[in-house]
Amino acid sequence: MRWKLKEKITTLLSREKGTIVKPWGGKVTVALVYPNTYFVGMSNLGFHQIYYLLNQRNDTLCERVFLPDREDMEEYGRTNTPIFSLESRRPLRDFDIIAFSVPFENDYLNVLKILKMGNIPLFSNERGKDYPLVIAGGVTSFLNPEPMADFIDLFLIGEGEELVNEFVDCYLKNGSVNRNELFPKLTSVKGVYVPSLYQVTYNEDGSIKSLFPEGKAPKKVKRRWVRDIDSAPTISRILTPDTEFSGMHLVEISRGCGRGCRFCTAGFIYLPPRVRRPEKILESISGQWPVVSGQRGRQTNKVGLVSAAVSDYPFINSLCSPLIAKGMKISVSSLRMDSTTEELIEALKESGHKTMTFAPEAGTERLRNVINKGISEEDVLKSVEMAVSRGILNAKLYFLIGIPTETDEDIEGIVKLTRRIKKNILGLTKEAGRIGTITLSINPFIPKPWTPFQWCPMEGTRSLNNKLKHIKDSLRKEGNIEVIHENPRDSYLQTLLSRGDRRVGKIIRATLDSGNWSRGVRESQMDTDFYVYRMMGRDEILPWDFIDHGVEKIYLWKEYERALKGQFTPPCNPPKCHRCGVC
């Protein structure tokens, strides 16, 4: 190990609070890998949770591995140093299990980079008994793991709190047998998916003809989920200033969402929605008065509330009041515009918020009905005015373009709504002598598995670019309005990786060799438009159909038909609601 790389790790660890370091020997060793940089990975609450859960076991040791920063990548290559863990600086090959946590499809390529840097064969069928078991979990695993099926030995489908201990127990019981014997034994754990135990055949048109398991592997892999969410506190386990949420203590206040927005995976793969009791949340962070960061001599009192929609949390006022009373500053992600309260806005103002983030998603009420957003233009204006009237002058608004049934009028609706918001903000801030800014974040719609729009194609990149150009040109002369957006070509890639089957792995492998996605696609000689621009059939076998989330496929199709008619579906109300099949 070269001194420059070791020094970097030593510095990172010295600035952390909550690091767990265990002695090696007599334990199952797990390298928990986030396929992106430390700065990004340590911002992920799920990564914290698995690290903590594994290390609570006396028979297990878990250490972290991240994709090196760009300058460190060059040092690894120049010195031919195998990638190593933070806590003990052990190379990846020394561990029994390499566990990837992959929340984003765009990080698939980084998974291969890390395996290569660890001198681990990329393909599962090339690894013998002398290599670690390579597993993966995270959101992408229970959306659609198939593009990575050739590289990962097995996937854990579902929420880690419910699954990880049972999996480790089974591994400890059977870990001494060879891989061919081990894989079938591990499938006895509900939620374990071993791709090599499933055979896929294809029709002449390229669609899937069949996917069937071998031996005792289950035909359907059941997604695991935590029923009593209060039994599994999900909070920051390590505090560090070297991350996006510098020194902030993150806490999950609810999981899942019952709103049923038809483009959003969180509204379906995390069903039923579960809410933590405020007293349990406060108890889980009671040792953080104030929160002590890893930067010695410095204290912070920031708490980040994590949820699909923080303002939907039914006890939000009961939670914020004691936090503010303790001198804590509260941070939240995006808020729903029909559930934001004056009390929550006031708490955010006291916490020093300068910008409020909302997600209207569409510029017209017609299109918001199509996506089942459930908010009116008056909801939008009221929530922005509520924030501005309390001195939070800046607004960030998220919109989608390329939504099914979208028209030019809907695109123009984004422009008109933005102008109306600006007019209202100017009217409220004129006397204060300060003018707020509006930032529009505009992103192409990406059809995701396990949503009512999973069958839909993505809109063409040329059309999307024309829509972006219209919005930017229309607002260019408007002061205090900024438009930012994702490149439609990047959205094309994400759609490919989201809706792809295991043949797409060929593209990921080719990209690793070529160093560029465009070249990787060309060298694979695959028709990527087949996955991105094709309307899938209602009765077609989809790459992810082997997963059982409890949500019935026919329910998703009916929701798609309701979308085409612009019909709104009310939020689910568990356990009384039984329409989707989960409850």
Buried (B, 14 or more C-beta within 10 A) or exposed (E): EEEEBEEBBEEBBEBBBBBBEBEEEEBBBBBBBBBBBBBBBBBBBBBBBBBBBBBEBEEBBBBBBBBBEEEBBEBBEEEEBBBBBBBBEBBBBBBBBBBBBBBBBBBBBBBBBBBEBBEBBBEBEEBEEEBBBBBBBBBBBBBBBBBBBBBBBBBBBBBBBBBBBBBBEBBBEBBEEEBEEBBBBBBBBBBBBBBBBBEBEEEEEEBBEEBEBEEEBBEEBBBBBBEEBBEBBBBBBBBBBBBEBBBBBBBBBBBBBBBBBBBBBBBBBBBBBBBBBBEEBBEBBEEBEBBBBBBEEEEBBBBBBBBBBBBBBEBBBBBBEEBBEBEBBBBBEBBBBBBBBEEBBBBBBBBEBEBBBBBBBBBBBBBBBBBBBBBEBEBBBBBBBBBBBBBBBBBBBBBBBBBBBBEEEBBBBBBBBBBBBBEBBBEBBEEEEEBBBBBBBBBBBBBBBBBBBBBBBBBBBEBBBEBBEBBBEBBEEBEBBEBEBBBBEBBBBBBBBBBBBBBBBBBBBBBBEBEEBEEBBBBBEBEBEBBBBBEBEEEBBBBBBBBBBBBBBEBBBBBBEBBEEBEBBEBBEBEEBEBBBBB
